[in-house]
Amino acid sequence: MSELHDEVLRLSGVGKTYNPGTPLAQNVLQDIDLRLARGELCALIGPSGSGKSTLLNLIGLLDSPSAGELYLQGRPTRALDDAARTRLRNRAIGFVFQFHHLIPAFSVLDNVLMPLMIRHGKPDAEDRARALELLAAVGLADFAAKKANQISGGQQQRVAIARALVTRPALLLADEPTGNLDTRTAESVFALFRRFNREFGCAVLVVTHDPRLAAQCARTVELVDGRIVRDAANTAAK
């Protein structure tokens, strides 16, 4: 593991219980200890119902743990109010989902710029240059002016990756990012995650059901029944 100053994410004894103190109480996550360092590419796997989505929501600051503490870039987050949580999430985390969640009526470029618009309003020339550079990196420089609903599903997912990276996040979270794509397109999209992980040095956590994609990550964390049962390096990863 990298030195502490390279640590992007740390979960210490994190648990999540829904409806606590009632007959409907459900322990979804228990005693989760997890660290991610700058530059790590990690797959999160596990069967349906194992708690992967809940864990990703906690890491993405979309929900709060019931127990333990989650540190993002060394900052404890459990006690943050909604406004502080939103600011930290927008600054430090990028998201890519199975369904790209682009705004159909907006141009490809404006979709990529959206996180920067949320952060500080109307984008400036530097923002636009950064977004166009990312679109070029994902092979879509010629599509910047097209509406998001005028391009293919694989292209839309590439736009979503550019959008997630436009803020230069310390942590990139991807929830089944290739689950809606054919095998060939999935491979090309996943290659972008590996490339940007190397080039930007951001920590990347990918939730996937595809063992071939998980094997291409340097590390795999397996979740079963709300607990981490395996956290190991993939020696065969490229």
C-alpha positions in Angstrom: 0.0 0.0 0.0 1.2 3.5 -0.7 2.2 5.9 2.0 -0.6 7.7 3.9 -0.3 10.9 1.9 -1.2 9.0 -1.2 -4.3 7.6 0.4 -7.5 8.7 -1.4 -10.1 6.7 0.4 -10.3 4.9 3.8 -13.2 3.1 5.4 -12.8 2.0 9.0 -15.3 -0.3 10.6 -18.1 1.0 8.3 -21.5 -0.5 8.6 -24.9 0.3 7.2 -28.2 -0.6 8.8 -31.6 0.4 7.3 -34.5 0.9 9.7 -32.3 0.6 12.8 -34.1 -0.2 16.1 -37.2 -1.5 14.4 -38.4 -5.0 13.6 -37.5 -4.2 10.0 -33.9 -3.5 10.7 -31.6 -4.8 8.0 -27.8 -4.9 8.3 -26.6 -4.4 4.7 -22.9 -3.8 5.4 -20.8 -4.8 8.4 -17.3 -4.0 9.5 -16.0 -2.7 6.2 -12.3 -1.8 6.2 -11.0 -0.6 2.8 -8.3 1.6 1.5 -7.6 3.0 -1.9 -4.5 4.9 -2.8 -3.8 7.3 -5.6 -3.3 5.4 -8.9 -5.0 2.2 -7.8 -7.4 0.4 -10.2 -9.7 -1.9 -8.1 -12.6 -4.0 -9.0 -15.5 -4.5 -6.6 -17.3 -7.8 -7.2 -20.0 -9.9 -5.5 -23.4 -11.5 -6.0 -26.6 -9.5 -6.3 -27.7 -8.4 -2.9 -24.2 -8.5 -1.4 -24.2 -4.8 -0.7 -22.1 -3.4 -3.6 -24.5 -0.6 -4.5 -24.9 0.4 -0.9 -21.1 0.5 -0.4 -20.7 2.6 -3.6 -23.4 5.0 -2.4 -21.5 5.4 0.9 -18.1 5.9 -0.9 -19.7 8.4 -3.3 -21.1 10.4 -0.3 -24.6 9.8 -1.5 -25.5 8.2 1.9 -24.0 8.1 5.3 -22.7 5.0 7.3 -24.6 3.8 10.4 -21.3 2.9 12.0 -17.6 3.5 11.5 -16.0 6.4 9.5 -15.3 7.1 5.9 -12.3 9.3 5.1 -11.9 11.0 1.7 -8.5 12.5 1.1 -7.9 12.2 4.8 -11.1 14.1 5.8 -13.7 12.3 7.9 -17.1 12.6 6.2 -19.7 10.9 8.4 -20.6 14.1 10.3 -20.6 16.4 7.3 -23.9 18.2 6.5 -25.5 17.9 3.1 -24.0 21.1 1.7 -20.4 20.1 2.8 -20.9 16.6 1.5 -22.1 17.9 -1.9 -19.1 20.3 -2.2 -16.6 17.5 -1.4 -18.3 15.0 -3.7 -18.2 17.5 -6.6 -14.6 18.3 -6.0 -13.1 14.9 -5.3 -15.3 12.2 -7.0 -16.3 11.4 -10.5 -19.1 9.0 -11.3 -19.8 6.7 -14.3 -22.9 4.5 -14.2 -24.3 1.7 -16.3 -26.8 4.1 -17.8 -24.9 7.2 -18.7 -27.5 9.8 -17.5 -26.7 12.3 -20.1 -29.1 15.2 -20.8 -30.5 14.4 -24.3 -31.2 17.9 -25.4 -27.7 19.2 -24.4 -24.7 18.9 -26.7 -22.0 16.4 -26.0 -19.7 19.2 -25.0 -22.2 20.7 -22.6 -22.8 17.3 -21.0 -19.1 17.0 -20.3 -19.0 20.6 -18.9 -22.0 19.9 -16.6 -20.0 19.2 -13.4 -18.0 22.4 -13.9 -21.2 24.4 -14.4 -22.6 23.0 -11.2 -19.3 24.0 -9.4 -18.9 27.5 -10.6 -21.6 28.5 -13.2 -20.9 29.4 -16.8 -17.8 27.6 -18.1 -14.8 29.7 -19.2 -12.4 29.1 -22.0 -10.1 26.9 -19.8 -13.1 24.7 -18.9 -14.1 24.3 -22.5 -10.5 23.5 -23.6 -10.3 20.9 -20.8 -13.6 19.3 -21.9 -12.6 19.3 -25.6 -9.3 17.7 -24.7 -11.1 14.9 -22.9 -13.5 14.4 -25.8 -10.5 14.1 -28.0 -9.0 11.5 -25.6 -12.2 9.4 -25.8 -12.3 9.7 -29.6 -15.2 12.0 -29.8 -13.7 15.4 -30.7 -15.8 15.6 -33.9 -19.0 15.0 -32.0 -18.8 17.9 -29.5 -21.7 19.9 -31.1 -24.0 16.9 -31.5 -26.9 16.3 -29.2 -26.4 13.5 -26.7 -29.3 11.6 -28.1 -27.7 11.6 -31.6 -24.8 9.3 -30.8 -24.6 5.6 -30.0 -24.7 3.9 -26.6 -21.0 3.2 -26.6 -20.3 6.8 -27.5 -22.6 8.1 -24.8 -20.7 6.0 -22.3 -17.5 7.6 -23.5 -19.0 11.0 -23.0 -20.0 10.0 -19.5 -16.4 9.0 -18.8 -15.2 12.4 -20.1 -17.8 14.1 -17.9 -16.6 12.2 -14.8 -13.0 13.2 -15.4 -13.5 16.9 -16.3 -13.1 17.9 -12.6 -9.9 16.0 -12.3 -11.3 13.9 -9.4 -9.1 12.1 -6.9 -11.5 9.1 -7.0 -13.4 7.7 -10.0 -16.4 5.4 -9.2 -17.9 3.3 -11.9 -21.0 1.2 -11.3 -21.3 -1.5 -14.0 -20.1 1.0 -16.6 -20.0 -1.6 -19.3 -23.1 -3.6 -18.3 -25.2 -2.1 -21.1 -22.7 -2.5 -23.8 -21.7 -5.3 -26.2 -18.4 -7.2 -25.6 -16.3 -5.3 -28.0 -17.6 -1.8 -27.0 -17.2 -2.8 -23.3 -13.6 -3.7 -23.9 -12.8 -0.4 -25.5 -14.6 1.6 -22.8 -12.8 -0.3 -20.1 -9.5 0.4 -21.8 -10.3 4.1 -21.2 -10.5 3.5 -17.5 -7.1 1.9 -17.5 -5.6 4.7 -19.6 -7.0 7.5 -17.5 -6.1 5.7 -14.3 -2.5 5.7 -15.5 -2.4 9.2 -17.0 -4.3 11.1 -14.3 -3.3 8.9 -11.3 -6.8 8.9 -9.8 -8.0 6.0 -7.8 -10.6 4.0 -9.7 -13.2 1.6 -8.1 -15.2 -0.4 -10.7 -18.2 -2.4 -9.8 -18.6 -5.2 -12.3 -20.1 -8.6 -12.8 -17.7 -9.3 -15.7 -14.8 -11.5 -14.5 -12.8 -10.6 -17.6 -12.9 -6.9 -16.7 -12.3 -7.5 -13.1 -9.1 -9.5 -14.0 -7.8 -6.5 -15.8 -7.8 -4.4 -12.6 -4.7 -4.6 -10.4 -6.8 -5.5 -7.4 -10.1 -7.2 -6.6 -12.3 -6.7 -3.6 -15.1 -9.3 -3.2 -18.2 -8.5 -1.1 -20.5 -11.3 0.2 -23.5 -10.8 2.6 -22.3 -7.3 3.4 -18.7 -8.3 4.3 -15.4 -8.2 2.5 -14.4 -11.8 2.0 -11.4 -11.2 -0.3 -9.1 -8.3 -1.1 -6.2 -9.4 -3.3 -3.9 -8.3 -6.1 -4.5 -9.6 -9.6 -1.0 -10.8 -10.6 -2.1 -11.3 -14.2 -3.5 -7.8 -14.6 -1.9 -5.7 -17.4 
